[in-house]
Amino acid sequence: MYQNYTTGQTALTLNLDFTIPNNHLANTISCFVDSIPEDVLLGDTPKTGRPAYHPAMMLKILLFAYSRRVFSGRKIELMLEENLPMMVLAEHQKISYHTINNFRSSDHANELVKKSFLYFTNLLEAEGLINEGAIFIDGTKIEADANRYTFVWRKAAEKFHEKLKGQAVELYDELIAKEVVKAMAQEKVQTSQGLEELAQETEDEIEKLTKEIEQEPKAIPGGSLRKARRRGLKKLLHRLKKDYVPRMKKYEEAEEIFAGRNSYSKTDHDATFMHMKEDHMKNGQLKPGYNIQAATTDQYVVGFALYPNPTDFKTLEPFLKQMPILDKFDKIVADAGYGSEYNYSMLEKEYPDKKYYIPYTMYEKEKTRKYRNDPTKLANWFYDEKDDYYLDQNGVRFNFKYYSQRKDRSTGQVRDFKVYEADEFQLTPELERLAKTKSGRQRQVRYNPNWQYLKEKAKEVLQSPEGRHIYSMRKYDVEPIFGHLKNVFGMRRTHLRGKKKVETDVGIAFMMMNLSKYWNRRWSKDQFSLFKNKNREKKRPIKLKLRVELIVFRYLRVGYFPDTFVWNIKLGICMKEKTKIFGCLSAVFMSFVEF
């Protein structure tokens, strides 16, 4: 038997309930966005033109759409027509996907999303959810919304740019020899502006020759020399306009786009080609992407930023400087990818009031037995502090020779070293032989006192009970957010192009994760309290029923049965098998019925 089902039948329905439950995620999103001050939400509102949709409403629908793994503007527009929570957040307004995408790509949305993390951190601080005053920092790489094979490499661009500069100088010398152009600085010739001036002067000379040719007779024995000269100049002009000038502009533009990077994508100039963990071909393929740096506390993202370099240690300083909520934390925790002499020195100088729990690269390896017993390591050599010399595993003596400095290309930091050199005269001829390299020079070792001091300080902090406790929290505080971002919410690739737009895209995703986690914890807490209340209500009638049954049981025992009755035996069997009291009472009553 089936229910009646008639297609095409006209039915008049009247639905007056367009609300959502109070514990719905949409209400949490709405309450948080409404808590942001009005002046921050509105920003610089234009005074003319058609009134725009309120930024609070646009931010709400984007946050809710991202929570449902919907990132396309067209699909968000469809949700506004079919999804009840989206309709409630948008106040039943139909918004075009053009409007949604324009807002998401705007500078105002970028600033609004960044400032929203400040107000969310204030919310966490007010509710005591900041995890022991510690901020946990880590990074991940995410693929950009760019074509994979549109790379431009800096080495290739520099190589062909230099080659083009040489060709431009040769062409300039040829034009000088033909007395077409005036003298010009060689550096200016190697620019697109200088080549355009050469092209203009060559074109003027061609026009001048054309006017002179018009005055010549039509037939000249042996041909016109001016026409031959004009033909040669036209070839040079064509080479300048169609080849040299466009290529010179392209290389100059590429140098500006590189901005210190080694590559960029033609379809997203801010994306850099880097190795990704998702290497399906297993060939180390480089893909365009961004390095996302995130700071968390209690698994809530309180700050983030995007950087073009694939390594983490160069991002720590700019990331901390752009974080407005850093004063709310007194502990900085990060993994070994951030541990370097430059970062340690920067933290000591710029943030002396904060503790940092950051291991250096060799921290874990130095704790192994193999490293501690390795005689080739300088740390395991004998050192005489009074006379300032080292003895290696063979007994070769290294005395202090001189101080030296090295400048780090990536950071610009000047590092100071003490250089120790093996003595030319050792105790035995065998030691003198071991004191030399294969090329016959005296062996040398370098020691960095500042780096050694910073490593020992970091090691002492990390090996303390507090340090072990704080650093152990990093694994389950900051690292899960990237797994949630990529696997749970499905954001393995950005949805916009350009650094600012990608920042907005990633920021909305992180804020959505924060609100979703905040809502889940609140909802679970409320549900748990409700569950406990229900259990209390259930236990009251059970206890009352148990008391009544026990009273009846005692009355029957005293009034009707002797002490040696069979129910006493069955009660003992029940207790021996450790069954519940209700089962025991049932057995007793069944015995009474049989009797």
C-alpha positions as CSV (number, residue, x, y, z in Angstrom):
1,M,0.0,0.0,0.0
2,Y,1.3,3.4,-0.9
3,Q,0.2,7.0,-0.1
4,N,-1.7,8.9,-2.6
5,Y,0.5,10.8,-5.1
6,T,-1.1,12.9,-7.9
7,T,1.1,15.1,-10.1
8,G,0.0,18.4,-11.5
9,Q,-2.6,18.9,-8.8
10,T,-3.0,22.5,-7.7
11,A,-2.5,23.1,-4.0
12,L,-2.7,26.3,-2.0
13,T,-0.1,26.3,0.8
14,L,0.5,29.1,3.3
15,N,3.8,29.0,5.2
16,L,4.3,31.7,7.7
17,D,7.3,30.2,9.5
18,F,10.6,31.6,7.9
19,T,12.7,31.3,11.0
20,I,15.6,29.1,11.9
21,P,16.4,27.4,15.3
22,N,18.1,29.5,17.9
23,N,21.1,27.1,18.1
24,H,21.7,27.2,14.3
25,L,25.1,28.2,12.9
26,A,23.6,31.1,11.0
27,N,22.5,32.8,14.2
28,T,26.1,32.5,15.6
29,I,27.5,34.1,12.4
30,S,24.9,36.8,12.5
31,C,25.5,37.7,16.1
32,F,29.3,37.9,15.6
33,V,29.1,40.1,12.5
34,D,26.6,42.4,14.2
35,S,29.1,42.7,17.1
36,I,31.6,44.5,14.8
37,P,31.3,48.3,15.1
38,E,29.3,50.0,12.4
39,D,32.1,52.3,11.3
40,V,34.4,49.3,10.7
41,L,31.6,47.5,8.7
42,L,30.7,50.5,6.5
43,G,34.2,52.0,5.9
44,D,34.3,54.8,3.3
45,T,30.7,54.6,1.9
46,P,30.3,56.4,-1.4
47,K,27.9,59.3,-1.4
48,T,26.6,58.9,-4.9
49,G,25.3,56.1,-7.1
50,R,22.9,53.3,-6.2
51,P,23.0,52.3,-2.5
52,A,25.1,49.2,-2.1
53,Y,24.1,46.1,0.0
54,H,25.2,46.4,3.6
55,P,28.7,44.8,4.1
56,A,27.4,43.0,7.2
57,M,24.9,41.1,5.2
58,M,27.4,40.3,2.4
59,L,29.9,39.0,5.0
60,K,27.2,36.9,6.7
61,I,26.2,35.1,3.5
62,L,29.8,34.5,2.5
63,L,30.7,33.0,5.9
64,F,27.6,30.7,5.8
65,A,28.3,29.7,2.2
66,Y,31.9,28.8,3.0
67,S,30.7,26.7,5.9
68,R,28.7,24.6,3.4
69,R,31.7,24.3,1.1
70,V,30.1,26.5,-1.5
71,F,32.7,28.9,-3.0
72,S,31.3,29.8,-6.4
73,G,29.5,33.1,-6.8
74,R,26.8,31.5,-9.0
75,K,26.2,28.7,-6.5
76,I,26.0,31.3,-3.6
77,E,23.4,33.1,-5.7
78,L,21.4,29.9,-6.0
79,M,21.7,29.3,-2.3
80,L,20.0,32.6,-1.7
81,E,17.0,31.3,-3.5
82,E,16.8,27.8,-2.1
83,N,18.5,27.7,1.3
84,L,16.4,29.0,4.2
85,P,19.3,30.1,6.5
86,M,20.8,32.0,3.6
87,M,17.4,33.7,2.9
88,V,17.1,34.7,6.5
89,L,20.7,36.2,6.6
90,A,20.0,38.1,3.3
91,E,16.6,39.2,4.5
92,H,15.0,37.4,1.4
93,Q,16.9,39.6,-1.0
94,K,18.1,38.3,-4.3
95,I,21.8,39.2,-4.9
96,S,23.5,38.7,-8.2
97,Y,26.7,36.6,-8.3
98,H,28.4,39.7,-9.9
99,T,27.7,41.7,-6.7
100,I,28.9,38.8,-4.5
101,N,32.2,38.4,-6.5
102,N,32.7,42.2,-6.6
103,F,32.4,42.5,-2.9
104,R,34.6,39.5,-2.2
105,S,37.3,41.0,-4.5
106,S,37.1,44.5,-3.0
107,D,39.7,46.2,-0.8
108,H,37.0,47.0,1.7
109,A,36.2,43.3,2.2
110,N,39.9,42.6,2.6
111,E,40.2,45.1,5.4
112,L,37.0,44.0,7.0
113,V,38.0,40.3,7.1
114,K,41.4,41.2,8.6
115,K,39.8,43.4,11.3
116,S,37.2,40.7,12.2
117,F,40.0,38.6,13.6
118,L,40.8,41.3,16.1
119,Y,37.2,41.3,17.4
120,F,37.1,37.6,17.5
121,T,40.2,37.5,19.6
122,N,38.6,40.0,22.0
123,L,35.7,37.5,22.2
124,L,38.0,34.7,23.1
125,E,39.8,36.8,25.7
126,A,36.5,37.8,27.3
127,E,35.4,34.1,27.6
128,G,38.8,32.9,28.8
129,L,39.6,30.8,25.7
130,I,43.1,32.0,25.2
131,N,45.3,28.9,25.7
132,E,47.7,29.8,28.5
133,G,48.7,33.1,26.9
134,A,50.5,31.3,24.1
135,I,50.2,31.9,20.4
136,F,51.1,29.0,18.1
137,I,52.5,29.8,14.6
138,D,52.8,27.5,11.6
139,G,52.5,27.7,7.8
140,T,51.2,25.7,4.9
141,K,51.3,26.0,1.1
142,I,48.1,26.2,-0.9
143,E,47.8,26.0,-4.6
144,A,46.8,29.2,-6.4
145,D,44.0,29.6,-8.9
146,A,46.4,29.8,-11.8
147,N,47.4,27.6,-14.7
148,R,50.2,25.2,-13.8
149,Y,52.3,25.7,-16.9
150,T,52.4,29.5,-17.1
151,F,55.7,29.9,-15.2
152,V,58.2,32.7,-15.7
153,W,61.6,32.0,-14.3
154,R,63.9,34.8,-13.1
155,K,67.1,33.2,-14.3
156,A,65.7,32.8,-17.8
157,A,64.4,36.3,-17.9
158,E,67.7,37.8,-16.7
159,K,69.6,35.7,-19.2
160,F,67.6,36.8,-22.2
161,H,67.4,40.4,-20.9
162,E,71.2,40.7,-20.9
163,K,71.3,39.2,-24.4
164,L,68.8,41.8,-25.6
165,K,70.7,44.6,-24.0
166,G,73.8,43.6,-26.0
167,Q,71.8,43.5,-29.2
168,A,70.4,47.0,-28.5
169,V,73.9,48.4,-28.1
170,E,75.0,46.8,-31.4
171,L,72.0,48.4,-33.1
172,Y,72.7,51.7,-31.5
173,D,76.3,51.6,-32.8
174,E,75.1,50.8,-36.3
175,L,72.7,53.8,-36.2
176,I,75.5,56.0,-34.9
177,A,77.8,54.8,-37.8
178,K,75.0,55.8,-40.3
179,E,74.6,59.2,-38.6
180,V,71.0,58.6,-37.9
181,V,70.8,59.2,-34.2
182,K,72.6,61.5,-31.8
183,A,74.9,60.4,-29.1
184,M,73.2,58.7,-26.1
185,A,74.3,57.2,-22.9
186,Q,74.8,53.4,-23.2
187,E,72.8,52.7,-20.0
188,K,69.8,54.5,-21.6
189,V,70.1,52.5,-24.8
190,Q,69.6,49.4,-22.7
191,T,66.1,50.5,-21.6
192,S,62.8,50.4,-23.4
193,Q,62.6,54.2,-23.2
194,G,65.9,54.6,-24.9
195,L,64.9,52.2,-27.7
196,E,61.7,54.1,-28.3
197,E,63.8,57.3,-28.7
198,L,66.0,55.5,-31.2
199,A,62.9,54.3,-33.1
200,Q,61.5,57.8,-33.2
201,E,64.8,59.4,-34.5
202,T,65.0,56.6,-37.1
203,E,61.4,57.2,-38.2
204,D,62.2,61.0,-38.5
205,E,65.2,60.2,-40.7
206,I,63.1,57.9,-42.9
207,E,60.5,60.7,-43.4
208,K,63.2,63.1,-44.3
209,L,64.6,60.7,-46.9
210,T,61.1,60.2,-48.3
211,K,60.7,63.9,-48.9
212,E,64.1,64.1,-50.6
213,I,63.3,61.0,-52.8
214,E,60.1,62.7,-54.0
215,Q,62.2,65.6,-55.4
216,E,64.5,63.2,-57.3
217,P,64.0,62.3,-61.0
218,K,62.2,59.0,-61.6
219,A,65.1,57.4,-63.4
220,I,68.6,57.6,-61.9
221,P,71.5,55.7,-63.4
222,G,72.7,53.1,-60.9
223,G,69.7,53.6,-58.6
224,S,69.0,56.1,-55.9
225,L,71.3,56.0,-52.9
226,R,68.6,57.6,-50.7
227,K,66.2,54.7,-51.5
228,A,68.9,52.2,-50.6
229,R,69.6,54.0,-47.4
230,R,65.8,54.2,-46.6
231,R,65.4,50.5,-47.2
232,G,68.2,49.7,-44.7
233,L,66.7,52.1,-42.1
234,K,63.2,50.6,-42.5
235,K,64.6,47.2,-41.6
236,L,66.3,48.6,-38.5
237,L,63.1,50.4,-37.6
238,H,61.0,47.3,-38.0
239,R,63.4,45.4,-35.8
240,L,63.2,48.1,-33.1
241,K,59.4,48.4,-33.1
242,K,58.4,44.8,-33.5
243,D,61.1,43.0,-31.6
244,Y,63.4,45.0,-29.4
245,V,61.0,47.5,-27.7
246,P,58.2,44.9,-26.9
247,R,60.7,42.4,-25.5
248,M,62.6,45.1,-23.5
249,K,59.3,46.2,-21.9
250,K,58.3,42.6,-21.2
251,Y,61.6,41.9,-19.4
252,E,61.4,45.2,-17.4
253,E,57.9,44.4,-16.3
254,A,59.0,40.9,-15.3
255,E,61.7,42.3,-13.1
256,E,59.2,44.4,-11.3
257,I,56.8,41.5,-10.8
258,F,59.6,39.2,-9.5
259,A,60.3,41.5,-6.5
260,G,63.0,39.2,-5.2
261,R,61.2,36.0,-6.1
262,N,62.6,33.3,-8.5
263,S,59.3,32.8,-10.4
264,Y,55.7,33.9,-10.9
265,S,52.7,32.7,-12.9
266,K,51.4,34.5,-16.0
267,T,47.8,34.1,-14.9
268,D,48.4,35.2,-11.2
269,H,51.5,37.4,-10.9
270,D,51.5,37.2,-7.1
271,A,51.7,33.4,-7.1
272,T,55.1,31.7,-6.8
273,F,56.0,28.3,-8.1
274,M,56.9,26.0,-5.2
275,H,56.8,22.3,-4.1
276,M,53.5,21.1,-2.7
277,K,52.8,18.1,-0.5
278,E,50.1,17.0,-3.0
279,D,52.6,15.6,-5.6
280,H,50.4,13.1,-7.5
281,M,53.0,12.5,-10.2
282,K,55.8,11.9,-7.6
283,N,58.2,14.0,-9.7
284,G,58.6,17.1,-7.6
285,Q,56.5,19.2,-9.9
286,L,56.4,22.9,-9.0
287,K,53.0,24.5,-8.8
288,P,51.9,28.1,-8.4
289,G,50.9,28.8,-4.8
290,Y,51.0,30.9,-1.6
291,N,52.6,30.3,1.8
292,I,49.9,30.8,4.4
293,Q,51.1,31.7,7.9
294,A,48.5,31.3,10.7
295,A,48.6,32.0,14.4
296,T,46.2,30.1,16.7
297,T,45.2,29.7,20.3
298,D,43.0,26.8,21.5
299,Q,42.6,25.9,17.8
300,Y,41.1,29.3,16.9
301,V,42.8,31.3,14.2
302,V,43.6,34.7,15.6
303,G,45.8,36.0,12.7
304,F,47.0,35.0,9.3
305,A,49.1,36.4,6.3
306,L,50.2,35.3,2.8
307,Y,53.8,35.3,1.6
308,P,55.4,34.4,-1.7
309,N,58.5,32.6,-0.3
310,P,58.1,28.8,0.3
311,T,60.3,28.7,3.4
312,D,59.0,29.7,6.9
313,F,62.0,31.2,8.6
314,K,61.9,34.5,6.6
315,T,58.2,35.0,7.3
316,L,58.3,35.2,11.1
317,E,59.4,38.8,11.5
318,P,56.9,40.4,9.0
319,F,54.2,38.1,10.3
320,L,54.7,39.2,13.9
321,K,54.9,42.9,12.9
322,Q,51.6,42.9,11.1
323,M,49.7,41.1,13.9
324,P,47.7,43.7,16.0
325,I,46.7,41.2,18.7
326,L,50.2,40.1,19.6
327,D,50.1,42.2,22.8
328,K,47.5,39.8,24.2
329,F,50.0,36.9,24.3
330,D,53.3,36.5,26.2
331,K,54.5,33.2,24.6
332,I,55.4,32.6,21.0
333,V,55.5,28.9,19.9
334,A,56.6,27.6,16.5
335,D,58.4,24.6,15.0
336,A,62.0,24.2,13.9
337,G,61.3,25.7,10.5
338,Y,61.5,29.2,12.2
339,G,64.6,28.5,14.3
340,S,67.5,30.5,13.0
341,E,70.0,32.9,14.4
342,Y,68.3,35.9,12.7
343,N,64.9,35.0,14.2
344,Y,66.3,34.4,17.6
345,S,68.2,37.7,17.5
346,M,65.1,39.5,16.3
347,L,62.9,38.1,19.1
348,E,65.5,39.0,21.7
349,K,65.7,42.6,20.4
350,E,62.1,43.3,19.3
351,Y,60.1,41.3,21.8
352,P,62.1,41.1,25.1
353,D,58.9,40.8,27.1
354,K,57.8,37.6,25.4
355,K,59.1,34.0,25.8
356,Y,59.7,32.0,22.7
357,Y,59.6,28.2,22.4
358,I,61.2,27.6,19.0
359,P,63.7,24.8,18.4
360,Y,66.5,25.1,15.9
361,T,66.9,22.8,13.0
362,M,69.4,20.4,14.7
363,Y,67.7,20.4,18.1
364,E,66.2,16.9,17.9
365,K,69.3,15.5,16.2
366,E,71.6,16.8,18.8
367,K,69.8,14.9,21.5
368,T,70.4,11.5,19.8
369,R,73.2,9.2,21.0
370,K,74.7,9.0,17.6
371,Y,75.3,12.8,17.4
372,R,76.6,13.0,21.0
373,N,79.1,10.2,20.3
374,D,80.2,11.6,16.8
375,P,83.9,12.6,17.2
376,T,83.8,14.7,14.0
377,K,81.4,17.3,15.6
378,L,83.0,20.4,17.0
379,A,80.6,20.3,20.0
380,N,82.2,16.9,21.0
381,W,85.8,18.2,20.8
382,F,87.9,19.1,23.9
383,Y,88.0,22.8,24.5
384,D,90.4,24.7,26.8
385,E,88.7,27.9,27.8
386,K,91.8,29.4,29.4
387,D,94.1,29.0,26.4
388,D,91.3,29.1,23.8
389,Y,92.1,26.1,21.7
390,Y,90.4,22.8,20.5
391,L,91.6,19.2,20.3
392,D,89.9,17.0,17.8
393,Q,89.3,13.3,18.1
394,N,92.8,12.5,16.9
395,G,94.5,15.0,19.2
396,V,95.2,17.7,16.5
397,R,95.3,21.1,18.2
398,F,93.4,24.1,16.8
399,N,94.4,27.5,18.1
400,F,92.4,30.7,17.6
401,K,93.5,32.5,14.4
402,Y,91.2,35.5,13.7
403,Y,87.7,36.8,13.6
404,S,85.6,36.8,10.4
405,Q,82.2,38.0,9.2
406,R,79.7,36.7,6.7
407,K,76.6,38.5,5.4
408,D,73.5,36.4,4.8
409,R,72.1,37.2,1.4
410,S,68.5,36.3,2.2
411,T,68.2,38.4,5.5
412,G,71.2,40.8,5.3
413,Q,72.4,39.7,8.7
414,V,76.1,40.0,9.4
415,R,77.3,36.9,11.3
416,D,80.5,36.9,13.4
417,F,82.8,33.9,13.5
418,K,85.9,32.8,15.4
419,V,88.3,30.9,13.1
420,Y,90.5,28.2,14.6
421,E,93.4,26.8,12.6
422,A,95.4,23.7,13.1
423,D,98.9,24.3,14.3
424,E,101.6,23.7,11.7
425,F,103.8,22.0,14.3
426,Q,102.1,19.2,16.3
427,L,103.4,16.7,18.8
428,T,104.0,14.0,16.2
429,P,104.6,13.8,12.4
430,E,101.3,11.9,12.1
431,L,99.4,14.7,13.8
432,E,101.1,17.2,11.5
433,R,99.9,15.2,8.5
434,L,96.3,15.1,10.0
435,A,96.4,18.8,10.5
436,K,96.5,19.4,6.8
437,T,93.8,19.1,4.1
438,K,94.2,17.1,0.9
439,S,95.4,20.2,-0.9
440,G,98.2,20.8,1.7
441,R,96.5,23.7,3.6
442,Q,96.1,23.9,7.4
443,R,92.6,22.7,8.5
444,Q,90.3,25.4,9.9
445,V,87.0,25.3,11.9
446,R,84.6,28.2,12.5
447,Y,82.7,28.9,15.7
448,N,79.8,31.3,16.0
449,P,79.6,32.4,19.7
450,N,76.3,34.3,19.3
451,W,74.6,31.4,17.6
452,Q,75.8,29.0,20.2
453,Y,74.6,31.2,23.0
454,L,71.1,31.5,21.4
455,K,70.9,27.8,20.9
456,E,71.8,27.0,24.4
457,K,69.2,29.5,25.7
458,A,66.5,28.0,23.4
459,K,67.5,24.5,24.5
460,E,67.2,25.4,28.2
461,V,63.8,26.9,27.7
462,L,62.5,23.9,25.6
463,Q,63.8,21.3,28.1
464,S,62.3,23.0,31.1
465,P,59.0,21.4,32.4
466,E,57.0,24.5,31.3
467,G,58.7,24.5,27.9
468,R,58.0,20.8,27.3
469,H,54.3,21.4,28.3
470,I,53.9,24.5,26.1
471,Y,55.7,23.1,23.1
472,S,53.8,19.8,23.2
473,M,50.5,21.7,22.7
474,R,51.7,23.0,19.3
475,K,50.9,19.7,17.6
476,Y,47.3,19.7,18.4
477,D,46.7,23.4,18.4
478,V,47.9,24.9,15.2
479,E,48.5,21.9,12.9
480,P,44.8,20.6,12.8
481,I,43.5,23.9,11.3
482,F,45.3,23.2,8.0
483,G,43.8,19.7,7.9
484,H,40.4,21.1,8.6
485,L,40.9,23.8,5.9
486,K,42.0,21.4,3.2
487,N,40.2,18.1,4.0
488,V,37.1,19.0,6.0
489,F,36.1,22.2,4.3
490,G,37.6,21.2,0.9
491,M,39.8,24.3,0.3
492,R,42.8,22.8,-1.4
493,R,43.1,25.6,-3.9
494,T,42.3,29.3,-3.8
495,H,39.2,30.6,-5.6
496,L,40.5,34.1,-6.5
497,R,43.6,35.6,-8.1
498,G,45.9,38.2,-6.7
499,K,47.4,38.5,-3.2
500,K,44.7,40.8,-1.7
501,K,41.8,38.7,-3.1
502,V,43.4,35.5,-2.0
503,E,43.8,37.0,1.5
504,T,40.1,37.8,1.6
505,D,39.3,34.2,0.4
506,V,41.5,32.5,3.0
507,G,40.4,35.0,5.7
508,I,36.8,34.2,5.2
509,A,37.6,30.4,5.3
510,F,39.5,30.8,8.6
511,M,36.8,33.0,10.2
512,M,34.2,30.5,9.1
513,M,36.2,27.7,10.8
514,N,36.5,29.8,14.0
515,L,32.7,30.5,14.1
516,S,31.9,26.9,13.3
517,K,34.2,25.6,16.0
518,Y,32.9,28.2,18.5
519,W,29.3,27.2,17.6
520,N,30.0,23.5,17.9
521,R,31.6,23.9,21.3
522,R,28.7,26.0,22.5
523,W,26.1,23.7,21.1
524,S,27.8,20.6,22.5
525,K,28.0,22.3,25.9
526,D,24.3,23.3,25.9
527,Q,23.4,19.8,24.7
528,F,25.4,18.2,27.5
529,S,23.8,20.3,30.1
530,L,20.4,19.5,28.6
531,F,21.2,15.8,28.6
532,K,22.2,16.0,32.3
533,N,18.9,17.7,33.2
534,K,16.9,15.0,31.3
535,N,18.8,12.3,33.2
536,R,17.9,13.9,36.5
537,E,14.2,13.9,35.5
538,K,14.4,10.3,34.5
539,K,16.1,9.2,37.7
540,R,13.4,10.6,40.0
541,P,10.5,8.3,38.9
542,I,12.9,5.4,38.8
543,K,14.0,6.0,42.4
544,L,10.4,6.4,43.5
545,K,9.4,3.1,41.7
546,L,12.3,1.3,43.4
547,R,11.2,2.6,46.9
548,V,7.6,1.4,46.3
549,E,8.7,-2.1,45.1
550,L,11.0,-2.5,48.1
551,I,8.2,-1.5,50.5
552,V,5.8,-4.1,48.9
553,F,8.6,-6.7,48.9
554,R,9.2,-6.2,52.6
555,Y,5.5,-6.3,53.4
556,L,5.1,-9.6,51.5
557,R,8.1,-11.2,53.2
558,V,6.9,-10.3,56.7
559,G,3.2,-11.1,56.2
560,Y,3.1,-14.3,54.0
561,F,6.4,-16.1,53.7
562,P,8.6,-17.9,56.2
563,D,12.3,-17.1,56.3
564,T,13.3,-20.3,54.5
565,F,11.1,-19.7,51.5
566,V,12.2,-20.3,47.9
567,W,12.3,-16.6,47.1
568,N,15.3,-16.2,49.4
569,I,17.2,-18.7,47.3
570,K,16.4,-17.0,44.0
571,L,17.3,-13.6,45.5
572,G,20.7,-15.1,46.4
573,I,21.2,-16.5,42.9
574,C,20.5,-13.1,41.4
575,M,22.9,-11.3,43.6
576,K,25.6,-13.9,42.9
577,E,25.2,-13.3,39.2
578,K,25.5,-9.5,39.8
579,T,22.2,-8.7,38.0
580,K,20.3,-5.5,38.6
581,I,17.9,-5.2,41.6
582,F,14.9,-5.0,39.2
583,G,15.7,-8.4,37.8
584,C,15.9,-9.8,41.3
585,L,12.6,-8.3,42.3
586,S,11.0,-9.8,39.2
587,A,12.3,-13.3,40.1
588,V,10.8,-12.9,43.6
589,F,7.4,-11.8,42.4
590,M,7.3,-14.7,39.8
591,S,8.0,-17.1,42.7
592,F,5.2,-15.6,44.6
593,V,2.8,-16.0,41.6
594,E,3.8,-19.7,41.2
595,F,3.2,-20.2,44.9
